[in-house]
Amino acid sequence: MKKYVIILFFISGTIFSQNIKTLKKQAERDAKATSQASIDRNLSTILKYTHPKVYKAYGEQQLMETMNDIFRTMDAQKIKIVNATVDEVTDVKKENKEYRCLVTTTTEMDFSGRLVTLKSSLFGFYNNKKEQWYFVESNKLLDDPETKKLFPKFKTDIDIPLDEHIAEN
């Protein structure tokens, strides 16, 4: 009987480990798609990976208008996203009956000829039915009043780092 229990624990541990690896790969894939969509200004792809609570609260029309306003402001200020990289999927954990993850990113922007690098992160929420990750900017879960209203009881054991801006000469 002890052998069966040990084998059962081994099998369930292996399945869980493989599942986490698969979820990490999917998170990386979806975060890369989101990052590339930001460079390409592909609004429909950005919306595809936007958390449903955000989508529902603001609606497609308002989100599209907001993103277009952001891109117009960037153009007016001569700000261009040069590169957006997914650095790492640092954690995948099951919390509050869902899988969640943290994805660290690096975004390089040209501010009128001055290169600025932003080290930030996305917080991911996995949708089992769609086998897709949805993302929210991690720092907004910590300090943005509007985002906190959408996620009023948000708690996580995943360590969320502060954004870091690095200006180069």
C-alpha atoms as an extended CHARMM CRD file, in Angstrom:
* protein
*
       169  EXT
         1         1  MET       CA              0.0000000000        0.0000000000        0.0000000000  PROA      1               0.0000000000
         2         2  LYS       CA              2.8630000000        2.3900000000        0.8280000000  PROA      2               0.0000000000
         3         3  LYS       CA              4.2810000000        1.8380000000       -2.6620000000  PROA      3               0.0000000000
         4         4  TYR       CA              0.9730000000        2.8900000000       -4.2360000000  PROA      4               0.0000000000
         5         5  VAL       CA              0.8170000000        6.0540000000       -2.1360000000  PROA      5               0.0000000000
         6         6  ILE       CA              4.3960000000        6.9640000000       -3.0620000000  PROA      6               0.0000000000
         7         7  ILE       CA              3.6920000000        6.2870000000       -6.7500000000  PROA      7               0.0000000000
         8         8  LEU       CA              0.5120000000        8.3970000000       -6.5670000000  PROA      8               0.0000000000
         9         9  PHE       CA              2.4130000000       11.3270000000       -5.0020000000  PROA      9               0.0000000000
        10        10  PHE       CA              5.1510000000       11.0050000000       -7.6090000000  PROA      10              0.0000000000
        11        11  ILE       CA              2.6740000000       10.9690000000      -10.4990000000  PROA      11              0.0000000000
        12        12  SER       CA              0.6130000000       13.8890000000       -9.1830000000  PROA      12              0.0000000000
        13        13  GLY       CA              3.7980000000       15.8820000000       -8.5150000000  PROA      13              0.0000000000
        14        14  THR       CA              5.0500000000       15.2240000000      -12.0360000000  PROA      14              0.0000000000
        15        15  ILE       CA              1.7110000000       16.2080000000      -13.6000000000  PROA      15              0.0000000000
        16        16  PHE       CA              1.6060000000       19.4220000000      -11.5400000000  PROA      16              0.0000000000
        17        17  SER       CA              5.2010000000       20.2290000000      -12.5370000000  PROA      17              0.0000000000
        18        18  GLN       CA              4.4380000000       19.6500000000      -16.2290000000  PROA      18              0.0000000000
        19        19  ASN       CA              1.3070000000       21.7780000000      -15.9170000000  PROA      19              0.0000000000
        20        20  ILE       CA              3.2990000000       24.6720000000      -14.4180000000  PROA      20              0.0000000000
        21        21  LYS       CA              5.8700000000       24.4010000000      -17.2290000000  PROA      21              0.0000000000
        22        22  THR       CA              3.0820000000       24.5120000000      -19.8120000000  PROA      22              0.0000000000
        23        23  LEU       CA              1.4290000000       27.4760000000      -18.0970000000  PROA      23              0.0000000000
        24        24  LYS       CA              4.7660000000       29.3430000000      -17.9960000000  PROA      24              0.0000000000
        25        25  LYS       CA              5.2850000000       28.7490000000      -21.7220000000  PROA      25              0.0000000000
        26        26  GLN       CA              1.7510000000       29.9550000000      -22.4670000000  PROA      26              0.0000000000
        27        27  ALA       CA              2.2510000000       33.0260000000      -20.2510000000  PROA      27              0.0000000000
        28        28  GLU       CA              5.4720000000       33.8500000000      -22.0770000000  PROA      28              0.0000000000
        29        29  ARG       CA              3.7670000000       33.3500000000      -25.4660000000  PROA      29              0.0000000000
        30        30  ASP       CA              0.8190000000       35.6060000000      -24.5390000000  PROA      30              0.0000000000
        31        31  ALA       CA              3.0160000000       38.2670000000      -22.9220000000  PROA      31              0.0000000000
        32        32  LYS       CA              5.2100000000       38.3580000000      -26.0460000000  PROA      32              0.0000000000
        33        33  ALA       CA              2.1030000000       38.8070000000      -28.1990000000  PROA      33              0.0000000000
        34        34  THR       CA              1.0170000000       41.6740000000      -25.9420000000  PROA      34              0.0000000000
        35        35  SER       CA              4.4560000000       43.3200000000      -26.0730000000  PROA      35              0.0000000000
        36        36  GLN       CA              4.6500000000       43.0350000000      -29.8500000000  PROA      36              0.0000000000
        37        37  ALA       CA              1.1360000000       44.4610000000      -30.1410000000  PROA      37              0.0000000000
        38        38  SER       CA              2.2910000000       47.5160000000      -28.1950000000  PROA      38              0.0000000000
        39        39  ILE       CA              5.1370000000       48.0850000000      -30.6510000000  PROA      39              0.0000000000
        40        40  ASP       CA              2.8480000000       47.4970000000      -33.6430000000  PROA      40              0.0000000000
        41        41  ARG       CA              0.0070000000       49.4920000000      -32.0660000000  PROA      41              0.0000000000
        42        42  ASN       CA             -2.2730000000       46.5480000000      -32.7160000000  PROA      42              0.0000000000
        43        43  LEU       CA             -5.2300000000       47.5230000000      -30.5250000000  PROA      43              0.0000000000
        44        44  SER       CA             -7.2780000000       44.3680000000      -31.1120000000  PROA      44              0.0000000000
        45        45  THR       CA             -4.4180000000       42.1650000000      -29.8940000000  PROA      45              0.0000000000
        46        46  ILE       CA             -3.8530000000       44.3870000000      -26.8690000000  PROA      46              0.0000000000
        47        47  LEU       CA             -7.5600000000       44.0750000000      -26.0410000000  PROA      47              0.0000000000
        48        48  LYS       CA             -7.4580000000       40.3010000000      -26.5590000000  PROA      48              0.0000000000
        49        49  TYR       CA             -5.0250000000       39.9930000000      -23.6320000000  PROA      49              0.0000000000
        50        50  THR       CA             -6.6260000000       42.6670000000      -21.4380000000  PROA      50              0.0000000000
        51        51  HSD       CA             -8.2330000000       41.2690000000      -18.2860000000  PROA      51              0.0000000000
        52        52  PRO       CA            -12.0270000000       40.8340000000      -18.7330000000  PROA      52              0.0000000000
        53        53  LYS       CA            -12.7600000000       42.9690000000      -15.6480000000  PROA      53              0.0000000000
        54        54  VAL       CA            -11.0370000000       45.9160000000      -17.3210000000  PROA      54              0.0000000000
        55        55  TYR       CA            -12.7260000000       45.1590000000      -20.6380000000  PROA      55              0.0000000000
        56        56  LYS       CA            -16.1590000000       44.9030000000      -19.0020000000  PROA      56              0.0000000000
        57        57  ALA       CA            -15.7490000000       48.0540000000      -16.9020000000  PROA      57              0.0000000000
        58        58  TYR       CA            -14.7360000000       50.3130000000      -19.7870000000  PROA      58              0.0000000000
        59        59  GLY       CA            -15.9970000000       48.5550000000      -22.8920000000  PROA      59              0.0000000000
        60        60  GLU       CA            -14.2440000000       48.0640000000      -26.1870000000  PROA      60              0.0000000000
        61        61  GLN       CA            -15.0440000000       51.5240000000      -27.5600000000  PROA      61              0.0000000000
        62        62  GLN       CA            -13.6700000000       53.4300000000      -24.5640000000  PROA      62              0.0000000000
        63        63  LEU       CA            -10.5670000000       51.2340000000      -24.3350000000  PROA      63              0.0000000000
        64        64  MET       CA             -9.8530000000       51.7520000000      -28.0480000000  PROA      64              0.0000000000
        65        65  GLU       CA            -10.3070000000       55.5100000000      -27.6900000000  PROA      65              0.0000000000
        66        66  THR       CA             -8.0540000000       55.6100000000      -24.6340000000  PROA      66              0.0000000000
        67        67  MET       CA             -5.3180000000       53.6260000000      -26.3750000000  PROA      67              0.0000000000
        68        68  ASN       CA             -5.5940000000       55.8050000000      -29.4840000000  PROA      68              0.0000000000
        69        69  ASP       CA             -5.2920000000       58.9020000000      -27.2610000000  PROA      69              0.0000000000
        70        70  ILE       CA             -2.1690000000       57.4370000000      -25.6410000000  PROA      70              0.0000000000
        71        71  PHE       CA             -0.6040000000       56.7450000000      -29.0540000000  PROA      71              0.0000000000
        72        72  ARG       CA             -1.5270000000       60.2520000000      -30.3260000000  PROA      72              0.0000000000
        73        73  THR       CA              0.0610000000       61.7770000000      -27.2180000000  PROA      73              0.0000000000
        74        74  MET       CA              3.1650000000       59.6550000000      -27.7540000000  PROA      74              0.0000000000
        75        75  ASP       CA              3.3540000000       60.8430000000      -31.3770000000  PROA      75              0.0000000000
        76        76  ALA       CA              2.9080000000       64.4820000000      -30.3490000000  PROA      76              0.0000000000
        77        77  GLN       CA              5.6910000000       64.1540000000      -27.7760000000  PROA      77              0.0000000000
        78        78  LYS       CA              7.8560000000       62.1690000000      -30.2150000000  PROA      78              0.0000000000
        79        79  ILE       CA              7.8790000000       59.0700000000      -28.0150000000  PROA      79              0.0000000000
        80        80  LYS       CA              8.3010000000       55.7460000000      -29.7570000000  PROA      80              0.0000000000
        81        81  ILE       CA              8.4680000000       52.2160000000      -28.3670000000  PROA      81              0.0000000000
        82        82  VAL       CA             11.6470000000       50.8450000000      -29.9070000000  PROA      82              0.0000000000
        83        83  ASN       CA             11.6890000000       47.4110000000      -28.3110000000  PROA      83              0.0000000000
        84        84  ALA       CA              9.5760000000       45.4470000000      -25.8420000000  PROA      84              0.0000000000
        85        85  THR       CA             10.9840000000       42.2600000000      -24.3780000000  PROA      85              0.0000000000
        86        86  VAL       CA              9.5440000000       39.6140000000      -22.0970000000  PROA      86              0.0000000000
        87        87  ASP       CA             12.3730000000       38.8910000000      -19.6740000000  PROA      87              0.0000000000
        88        88  GLU       CA             10.9510000000       36.1250000000      -17.5380000000  PROA      88              0.0000000000
        89        89  VAL       CA              7.8340000000       34.4630000000      -16.1960000000  PROA      89              0.0000000000
        90        90  THR       CA              8.9330000000       34.5190000000      -12.5670000000  PROA      90              0.0000000000
        91        91  ASP       CA              6.1030000000       32.7610000000      -10.7750000000  PROA      91              0.0000000000
        92        92  VAL       CA              3.0420000000       30.6960000000      -11.5780000000  PROA      92              0.0000000000
        93        93  LYS       CA              0.8640000000       30.0090000000       -8.5670000000  PROA      93              0.0000000000
        94        94  LYS       CA             -2.6600000000       28.8460000000       -7.9500000000  PROA      94              0.0000000000
        95        95  GLU       CA             -4.3850000000       31.5130000000       -5.8720000000  PROA      95              0.0000000000
        96        96  ASN       CA             -8.0490000000       32.2070000000       -5.3270000000  PROA      96              0.0000000000
        97        97  LYS       CA             -9.0100000000       29.1860000000       -7.4790000000  PROA      97              0.0000000000
        98        98  GLU       CA             -7.0740000000       30.4500000000      -10.5310000000  PROA      98              0.0000000000
        99        99  TYR       CA             -3.5570000000       30.3660000000      -11.8880000000  PROA      99              0.0000000000
       100       100  ARG       CA             -1.6730000000       33.6330000000      -11.7180000000  PROA      100             0.0000000000
       101       101  CYS       CA              1.7780000000       34.6980000000      -12.7750000000  PROA      101             0.0000000000
       102       102  LEU       CA              4.1990000000       37.5750000000      -12.8940000000  PROA      102             0.0000000000
       103       103  VAL       CA              5.9600000000       38.4260000000      -16.1480000000  PROA      103             0.0000000000
       104       104  THR       CA              8.8960000000       40.8240000000      -16.0270000000  PROA      104             0.0000000000
       105       105  THR       CA              9.3980000000       43.0230000000      -19.0840000000  PROA      105             0.0000000000
       106       106  THR       CA             11.8110000000       45.5740000000      -20.4900000000  PROA      106             0.0000000000
       107       107  THR       CA             10.5360000000       48.3260000000      -22.7640000000  PROA      107             0.0000000000
       108       108  GLU       CA             12.9310000000       50.6420000000      -24.5840000000  PROA      108             0.0000000000
       109       109  MET       CA             11.5140000000       53.9580000000      -25.7190000000  PROA      109             0.0000000000
       110       110  ASP       CA             12.9030000000       56.8270000000      -27.7320000000  PROA      110             0.0000000000
       111       111  PHE       CA             11.9110000000       60.1500000000      -26.1280000000  PROA      111             0.0000000000
       112       112  SER       CA             12.8000000000       62.6640000000      -28.8440000000  PROA      112             0.0000000000
       113       113  GLY       CA             16.2280000000       61.1050000000      -29.3340000000  PROA      113             0.0000000000
       114       114  ARG       CA             16.7990000000       60.1380000000      -25.6990000000  PROA      114             0.0000000000
       115       115  LEU       CA             16.6600000000       56.4220000000      -24.9090000000  PROA      115             0.0000000000
       116       116  VAL       CA             14.6670000000       55.4530000000      -21.8090000000  PROA      116             0.0000000000
       117       117  THR       CA             14.3270000000       51.9020000000      -20.5390000000  PROA      117             0.0000000000
       118       118  LEU       CA             11.3850000000       50.8200000000      -18.4190000000  PROA      118             0.0000000000
       119       119  LYS       CA             11.6870000000       47.6580000000      -16.3390000000  PROA      119             0.0000000000
       120       120  SER       CA              8.1830000000       46.6470000000      -15.3420000000  PROA      120             0.0000000000
       121       121  SER       CA              5.9320000000       43.6440000000      -15.0040000000  PROA      121             0.0000000000
       122       122  LEU       CA              2.5900000000       42.2590000000      -16.0250000000  PROA      122             0.0000000000
       123       123  PHE       CA              0.3850000000       40.3180000000      -13.6680000000  PROA      123             0.0000000000
       124       124  GLY       CA             -1.2690000000       37.4230000000      -15.4520000000  PROA      124             0.0000000000
       125       125  PHE       CA             -4.5650000000       35.6470000000      -14.8110000000  PROA      125             0.0000000000
       126       126  TYR       CA             -5.1250000000       32.3530000000      -16.6050000000  PROA      126             0.0000000000
       127       127  ASN       CA             -8.3970000000       31.4510000000      -18.3140000000  PROA      127             0.0000000000
       128       128  ASN       CA             -8.6510000000       27.6340000000      -18.3500000000  PROA      128             0.0000000000
       129       129  LYS       CA            -11.4490000000       27.5440000000      -20.9210000000  PROA      129             0.0000000000
       130       130  LYS       CA             -9.6150000000       29.7030000000      -23.4700000000  PROA      130             0.0000000000
       131       131  GLU       CA             -6.1550000000       28.4540000000      -22.4690000000  PROA      131             0.0000000000
       132       132  GLN       CA             -5.0530000000       32.0690000000      -22.4850000000  PROA      132             0.0000000000
       133       133  TRP       CA             -3.5080000000       34.5530000000      -20.0820000000  PROA      133             0.0000000000
       134       134  TYR       CA             -4.9690000000       37.9960000000      -19.4270000000  PROA      134             0.0000000000
       135       135  PHE       CA             -2.7390000000       40.7500000000      -18.1120000000  PROA      135             0.0000000000
       136       136  VAL       CA             -2.8640000000       43.8450000000      -15.9460000000  PROA      136             0.0000000000
       137       137  GLU       CA              0.0870000000       46.1620000000      -15.3850000000  PROA      137             0.0000000000
       138       138  SER       CA              1.3650000000       44.9510000000      -12.0120000000  PROA      138             0.0000000000
       139       139  ASN       CA              2.0370000000       48.3770000000      -10.5520000000  PROA      139             0.0000000000
       140       140  LYS       CA             -1.5880000000       49.3580000000      -11.1900000000  PROA      140             0.0000000000
       141       141  LEU       CA             -2.7620000000       46.5280000000       -8.9400000000  PROA      141             0.0000000000
       142       142  LEU       CA             -0.6880000000       48.1300000000       -6.1840000000  PROA      142             0.0000000000
       143       143  ASP       CA             -1.3000000000       51.8480000000       -6.5330000000  PROA      143             0.0000000000
       144       144  ASP       CA             -3.9190000000       52.8090000000       -9.1220000000  PROA      144             0.0000000000
       145       145  PRO       CA             -7.2800000000       53.6460000000       -7.4920000000  PROA      145             0.0000000000
       146       146  GLU       CA             -9.3350000000       52.7400000000      -10.5870000000  PROA      146             0.0000000000
       147       147  THR       CA             -7.6330000000       49.3580000000      -10.9530000000  PROA      147             0.0000000000
       148       148  LYS       CA             -8.0410000000       48.6850000000       -7.2380000000  PROA      148             0.0000000000
       149       149  LYS       CA            -11.7970000000       49.2510000000       -7.6580000000  PROA      149             0.0000000000
       150       150  LEU       CA            -11.8830000000       46.5740000000      -10.3690000000  PROA      150             0.0000000000
       151       151  PHE       CA             -9.9380000000       44.1390000000       -8.1560000000  PROA      151             0.0000000000
       152       152  PRO       CA            -11.1640000000       45.1700000000       -4.6760000000  PROA      152             0.0000000000
       153       153  LYS       CA            -10.0900000000       42.0540000000       -2.7930000000  PROA      153             0.0000000000
       154       154  PHE       CA             -6.9050000000       41.4190000000       -4.7310000000  PROA      154             0.0000000000
       155       155  LYS       CA             -4.2600000000       39.6470000000       -2.7040000000  PROA      155             0.0000000000
       156       156  THR       CA             -1.2910000000       37.6260000000       -3.8630000000  PROA      156             0.0000000000
       157       157  ASP       CA              1.7650000000       35.8820000000       -2.5270000000  PROA      157             0.0000000000
       158       158  ILE       CA              3.5830000000       36.7440000000       -5.7390000000  PROA      158             0.0000000000
       159       159  ASP       CA              6.1280000000       39.4910000000       -5.1580000000  PROA      159             0.0000000000
       160       160  ILE       CA              5.3490000000       42.4610000000       -7.4090000000  PROA      160             0.0000000000
       161       161  PRO       CA              8.4130000000       44.6660000000       -8.0270000000  PROA      161             0.0000000000
       162       162  LEU       CA              8.1770000000       48.4050000000       -8.5010000000  PROA      162             0.0000000000
       163       163  ASP       CA              8.7010000000       49.7710000000      -12.0040000000  PROA      163             0.0000000000
       164       164  GLU       CA             12.1880000000       51.0790000000      -12.7310000000  PROA      164             0.0000000000
       165       165  HSD       CA             12.9390000000       53.8620000000      -15.2300000000  PROA      165             0.0000000000
       166       166  ILE       CA             16.4830000000       54.0290000000      -16.6040000000  PROA      166             0.0000000000
       167       167  ALA       CA             17.3780000000       57.1020000000      -18.6790000000  PROA      167             0.0000000000
       168       168  GLU       CA             20.4230000000       56.8900000000      -20.9190000000  PROA      168             0.0000000000
       169       169  ASN       CA             22.3870000000       59.8180000000      -22.2980000000  PROA      169             0.0000000000
